[in-house]
Amino acid sequence: MSEERSQNASAHEVDDHEVDDLYGLDPRAVQEPPQDLVGRLKFLGPGLILVGSVVGSGEIILTTRLGSLVGFSMLWFVIVSCWSKNIVQAELGRFTIASGEPFLHAFNRLPGKLPAFKGKKVSWYIYFWFIWIIPDLLAGGGVYGGAGLAVQEAFPSLGLGSEWWTVILAATACIIVLSGTYRFLEKFLTTLVVTFTFITVTCAVLLQLTDYAITWEEMRGGLTFGFPVMVTVAALAMYGATGVGSGEQMAYTYWCVEKGYARFAGRSDDSDDWVRRARGWVQVMQTDVKLTLILLTCATIPFYMLGAGVLYRLNVQPDGLETISVLSNMYTETLGEWALWLFLVGAFFVLYSTVVSGLGASVRIFADGMAVLGLIERNDYPTRLRIRRIWAVVTPMVTAAAYFYFRNPVWMLTVGQLFKSVKFPLMAGGTIYLRYKHLDQRIKPSWKADLLLWLCFAIMIGLALYILYLNYFA
């Protein structure tokens, strides 16, 4: 299999035959970081894969649903959701570059150990992650189902229900992940990201030429603080699914490893050369994070605008098997019936890119989890690859089966993302712990980055407390 060879996906990569383990810090892979922005741009990529997962079901289904329920009044909350999580992503990336450890190995450093396999003890968070696979699979079924509904809507004459299209899409995603390499995923998802972002932004701009044009008063109203109690569940689900979510924050560390940032910096030592290289590759990673933030904001806000500007005024909300047909009103009501195909193509790209990148990430995280738990050796890369392939088959089968049973992508996504939203304060708090207790202080973040990290943590805790207050005390 082609995954057994190194895929640095860089302009100056080590020969594929020379590196056996993408997660090992092979000294032959060490290289100097680029010194300017143009050079750094050549090494970007993890963020594009991440956006393929981030901008998907949360935006096209949950964000538009929130807009259809409250109009523009929660625009501020959508912006907070987009902008409040990237600092955690960046600091996790910093730790991975400094230590060579992806997420689960890093969070296994958290205090509070429990027995595992082969005499090992692991952090309580590892079991927390393992249990949370269940709601992740439920949310995944909603994504597959949404993509299946888009294909069914596009080809009704074929007579296949969305549940069967879901099976077909799950099988093709499995094939892509099994046969694809990091390099292929990067290029494939970049194409999808650019396409659906362009379609969405274009539609939102053209909205201003119709009777559904958004006014400045509506925009200003959406930036005033307000949190209607009746949409708490929908808002929390949107928060869990938009921006760089908990799953994407985890996945980013694995994409950074496979891109080569940690290998290029090399194993930590006492030399000034390592500090210089590590700082340089952290700068590359930070540029990648900024690109992620720009792309996900450009793709998320227009969906909310379309939901609030069209669906709210029509008084319709996406739900059940009518989800895609209701969402298509955002395009057809503003641009005409011809735009149905424009929406279906865009919706498919949004949802299917989530399927592929999400599956590509989940198999890597699961295999790493087996190593952390002691079920396989950490440096046994061939076994790690076999587990990836097994999980790449199991996950699509389970998610497709879940959609066969529930057949309501909105409900599946809402429940799954509600569980995911619980992770945010835990992950932000864990990242702060790693920053102060285990990060090599020679490449510690600036005081501004520290402030943003603490602010992000405070926002997540404050949001949880405010929602509790609204529901039980207000």
N, C-alpha and C positions, 0 to 999 in steps of 0.2 A: 504494500500500500504506500501511496505517495506521502502519507502523513508520517511515515517512519523516517523521513529525511528532513533536515532542517530547512525551514522556509523563513528566512529573515525578512524577505520582502523589502530589501534595501538596495540602494545603488552600489554599495560596497560590501556585499555580504560575503561571509565565509563560504567556501564551496560546500554544497549540500552534503557531500559524502564525508565531510570532515567532522561534523557535529552530530552525535547520535541522540542526545537528550536536549530538547529545547529548554528544559527546566534546570539543566546543569550549567554551572558557570564555567564553561570551557575557556581556559586562558587564551586559546587560539582565536576566540571570537572578539577579544578586546579591541576596540578601536576608538579613535578620538572623536568627540562630538563635533558637529558643525558649529561654526563660529558666528554665523549671521542668520537672518530670518529666511533667506532663500535656501540656505543649506538645511535649516530645520524643516522647511516645508517638504523636502524630499523624503523625510523619515516619518511623516505623519501617516496615520492609518487606523490605529486602535479606536480613535474617536469616531471615525466613519462607520466602523462595524458597530460601535456602541449606538450611534444614532439610528442605524437600521433596526435595532431592538427597541430603543427608547421611543422613537416616533412611530407609533403603530396603533394598536388597539386603544391605548389610553387616550390618544388624541382624536382619532376618527370616531370613536364610540363614546367613551366616558367624558371627554372634554366637551364634545358637542351636546351630549345629553345634559350636562350641567348647564350649558348655555341655554338649552331649550327649556330648562326648568326655571331659571332665575333671570334670564335676559343678560344684560351687561353688568349687573350689580356685583358680580364676583370676578371681574377681570383682574383686580388686584391679587386675588388668591391664586389665579392661574399663573401670574407673573412670579409670585413668591414660590410656587411649586417648581417653576422652571429654573429659578436663580438661586435657590437656597441649598442645593445639594452638590454643586460642582466642586466646592472646596473640599468636601469629604472625598470625592473622586480623586482630586489632585493630590491630597495628602496620603491616600492609600497608594497611589502611583509612586509617590516619593519613597514611601517605605519599601515598596517592592523593588525599586531600583537600588536602594541602599543595601537591602538584605538578600535579594534574589528570591524572596518568599512571596508567593501569591496569597490570596485572601485567607483561605482556610488555615494555612500554615501560620500566617501572621496572627490571626485571631485565636489560634490555639495557645498563644502566649498570655491570653487573658487569665487572671486568677480565678480559682474555683475549679479544681480538677476532679474528674470523675473517672472510674475505671473504663478501659476500652479493651482492645484485643491484644494478645501476646504480651501481657504484662504492662501495656502502656496505660498512661493516664492522659486524658485530654480535657481541654476546657469545656465547661458546661455549654458554651456557645456552639460547639460542634454538634451536640445532640439537638440543640435548638434549631440549627440549620437543617439537620436531617429530618426532623418532624415537619418543618415548614416546606418540605418538598411537596407535600400533599396539596396545600392551597396553591402552590406554584403550578402544579399540574392542572388544577381546576381552571386557573386563569388561562393557562395555555390552551385548554379546550375551547375557551371563549374566543381566543385569537384564531385558532384553526376554523372554528365554526363561522366566524365573521368572514374569513377569506372564502370559505365554501359557499356562503350566501352570496358573495359578490360574483363568483363564477356561475352559480345557479341563475342569478338575475341576468347575467350576460348571455347565457345559453339555455334558455328555458325549453327550447325545442328538443333538447337531448333527453329530457325527461328524468334526469338524475336529481334526487333531492340533495339539499345542502350537506346532509350527513355523509352521503357517498362521495361528494366532492371533497369533503374533509378527509376522508380516507385516502383519496388520490393525492391530495396536497401533502398529507403526512408522509406518504410513501416517497414522494419526490424530494421532500425536505430531508428525509433519511438518506436518500441516495446522494444528495449534494454534500451532506456532512460527512458521509462515509468515504466518498471519493475525493472530496475537495481538500485543498490545503489552505493555510492561512492566506496565502497570496491570492488564491482564487476567490475566497470569501471576501477579501478586502475589495477586489475589483468588482465583483458581482453586487455587493451591497452598496458600494459607492454609486453605481449606476442607478440602483433603485432609489437611494436617498435623494440624489440630485433630481430624478424624475418626479417623485411625488412631492418634493418640496416646491419645485417649480410650478406644478399643476395647482397645488393648494394656494400658494401665494398669488398666482395669476387669478384664480377664481375669487379670492378675497378682494383683490383690487378691482376686478370687473363688477363686483357687487355694488360699488359706488356709482355705477352707471345705470342702476335699476331703481325700481320703486322701493327696494329694500336698503337703500343707501344708509350708512351709519352716520349719525350726527355727532358733532363735538360734545353736545350735552350728554349724550349716551356714553361717550368715552369717559368724560369727566366723572359721571355718576359711577362708572365701573371702577374708578380709582379711589373711591371713598370707602372707608372700612365698614364692612357689613357682612354678617354671617347668618343667613336665615336658618333657623333651627330645623325646619322641615326638610332641608336638603343636606343634613349632616352626613348621611351615609354616602350620597352621591358625591359630595365634596371630598370626603376622605378617600373614596375609591379613586377619584380623579387625581388627588395628591399622590396616592401610591403608585399611579400608573404613568404620570407625566414627569418631565425632567429626568434627571439621572436617578432612576429608582434604585431600590436596595439590591435587586438582582444585577442591574447594570454596574453598580458600584463594585460588586464582587467580581463580575466578569471582566471589568476593565483591567484588573491586575493581571489576569491570565493573558489577555490580548497584549498587554505591555511586555510580558515575558516572552511571548511568541514573536512579537515584533523584534525583540532583541535588546531592548533598552537596558535590562539588568546585565545581560551577557556583555554588551558593549562596554559598560562601566567596569565590569570585572568584579571579582571577589574583594570584599572590603579588606583593606590592610592599613598600615600606619603611614603610608606614603602620601605626599602631597599630590602625586600624579593621580591616585585614585580619587581624591577629593575633587580635583579639577574635572576629571572625566564624569564623575557622578553628578556634579553640579551642572555640567553641560547637558547630560542626558535628561536631567530633571527639567531643564529649560525646554528641551524638545517636547517632553511630555506635557508641560504646562501649555505650550502652544497648541498641542493636540486637544487639551481640555477646553481651551478657549474656542477652538473651532467647533467642538461639540456643543458648547453653550449657544453659539451663534446659530447653528443649524437647527437645534431643537427648539429654540425660541421662534425662529422664522417658520417652523412647521407647526408649532403648537398654537400660537396666538391666532393665526388665521382660522383654524378649526373652531376655536371658541367664538370668534367673530361670526362665522357662518351659522353656528348653532344658535347664538343669541339673536343674530340679525334676521334669520329666516325661520328656523323651527320654532323659536319662541313666539314670533308673530303669527305663525300658523297654528300655534297651540298643539303641536304634535311632538311626541317624544319617542326616540328609538327604543324598541323593546321586542324581545322574542324573535320569531322568524321574520318579522316585518322590519327588523333593524336596518338592513341595507336599503330596502325600498323607501323607508322613511328618511334615512340620511340622504338619499339621492335627491330629495326635495331641495336641499341646499344648492344644488347645481341647476336642476331643471326649472325651479321657480325663478331663478335669477337670470339664467342664460338661455333657457329654452329647452325643449325636449331633446335636441341634439346633444346636449351636455350629459345625458345619461351615461353614454359610453365613456365620456371624459371622466366622470365620477367613478364608474366601475373599474376602469383601468387604474386610476389613482388609488382607489380603495384596495384593490388587489395588491398593488405594489407596497402600500403602507403595511398591510397585514402580513403579506407573505415575507417581506423583509424581516418582520418581527419573528416569524416562524423560523426562518433559516438562521439568523444571527442568535436568536434565543436558544435554539437547539445546539448550535455550535458552541455556545458558552456553557450551557448546562452539562454537556458531556465532559467538558474539561473540569468543571467544578466538582462533579460527582466523582470522577476518577481521583482527583486530588483528595477528596473527602475520604475515600477508601484508604489512601496512604496515611492520612492523618490518624484515622481510627486504628491503624495497625493491621488492616486486612491484606495490604500489599506493602512491599518495600518502597520507600519514597523514590529511590533511584532506579527502580525496575521499570524503565520506560516502555519496553515491549508489552508488559502486563498492563500498564497504564493505557496504552493504545487499545488493547483488547477490551478493556472495560469501557472505554469511550464508545467503541463500536457496538457493544451490547446495549449500552444506555441509549445510543442513537436510534436503536430499533425499539426498545421498550417505551421510551418517552412518547414518541408519536402514536404508538398503539394505545397507550393509556389515555392520552389527551383526546384522540379520536373517539375512543369508547366513551369518555366522559361526555363529549358533545352528543353522541348517539343517545345517551340517557337523558340529558337535560334539555338540549336543543334550545337554549336561550343564552346567546353569547353575552348579552348585557348583564344578566344575573350572574353568570359564571365569572365574568370579569370583575363585577362589583364585589362579590364575596372574596375572590382570590386577592384582589388589590387591597381590600380592607385588612386582611391578614398581613400583607406586605408592608402596609403603612406602619404597623407596629414595630418593624425592624429599624426604622430610621433613627430614633433616639439611641437605640442600642448600638447601631453601627457608628454613629457620630461619637458617642461616648467611648466606644472601643478604639476608634481612631485617635481620639485625644490621649487615651492611655498609652497607645503605642508611640505616639509622638514624644511623650515625656519620659517613658520608661525604657523604650527599646530602640528608638531611632538613633543612628549615629549623629551626635550633636554637631559634627563638623558640617553637615549639610542640612541643619535644621531650617525650618521656614522662617521668614521674616516676621516681625511683630505684627505687621498688617495681615499676613496670612493666618497667624495665630488668632488674631482678633476675629477674622471672618469665620474661622473654624468654631470658635466658641459661640459666635453669634448664630451660626447655623444650628448648633446644638440647642441654644436657648430658644430659637424659633420653633424647633420640633417639640421641645418640652412645653413651651408656652401654648402651642397649638393644641396639644393633648389636654392640657389643663383647662383651656378656654372652652373646648368642646364638652368636657365633663361639666363645666359650670353651666353652659347653655342647656344641657340636657337634664340636669338634676337640681340646679339651684336657681336658675333665672325664672 
